[in-house]
């Protein structure tokens, strides 16, 4: 297949591209390197079934041309990371809404199947578990800029579904739950690469809040497997699907596990939210996905144990210079 991956130089995108290229697909990556990195795709540059285009998805002319050549589009390009979104609110909203609109427009013009990345952030402040795709959603006030990311991604979901309903476009929407693994950067706030770097340097591990908030972390390799299967799953068309892990862990316990697995002498410290993110910050205190729909559709769900993912990621950071 000819596959266009937007954001293919990023963390999930480059891992997905590796997999697709190695199984023989022709993959074109468009990425403006705003948060992605050439390092993630450098090893692919000499391969005949890989092409890299350094441009923004906001360039509709280029996107149109690339979409025309593809059989399927996987849209991962986005402004991501709580820290990044808080520091760049306008760019984030623009990329996440306008960018997806352009991707959908081009896919519709050439009638190509398109997978749209959404996020578990859309579940907002729910405390129950597991979170199901059809749940109602609850947010805080608009002054809490964190929720702008969820709101923008929700607009993407609605727009994609509207394209499906009115124009019969083949859209598949997936909500990722805290994907982790090699190539994720800690620069935009993500907790696992931050804790691992702190642990490897014997610096204090900074747990925000009281550390009782939980997440279910998902191995990037398992996300790649899920996406590869979803891409070929006709029953997933017009659906929203969670992709997440199974092991719920508190952030305090995560810090303890990383410290132990990295043989670190770091101290684990609690940092108040307002010191970490500024005022008016609200965290999600619990985030556990229902994976029923994913399993029913593709007969698979992410299953790599957390400690194994952490070990792989620690090894990656040991060999990385920064
Ligand atoms: N977090 C933390 N220390 C850090 C970075 C993040 O304790 O240095 C916490 C953060 O407040 C949240 C959890 O870890 O409760 C996951 O944060 P991340 O930004 O990775 O993802 P998200 O909040 O989007 O789930």
Boltz pocket constraint, residues with backbone or C-beta under 6 A from the ligand:
constraints:
  - pocket:
      binder: B
      contacts: [[A, 81], [A, 82], [A, 83], [A, 178], [A, 188], [A, 189], [A, 190], [A, 191], [A, 192], [A, 194], [A, 195], [A, 206], [A, 207], [A, 208], [A, 209], [A, 213], [A, 215], [A, 251], [A, 283], [A, 284]]
      max_distance: 6.0
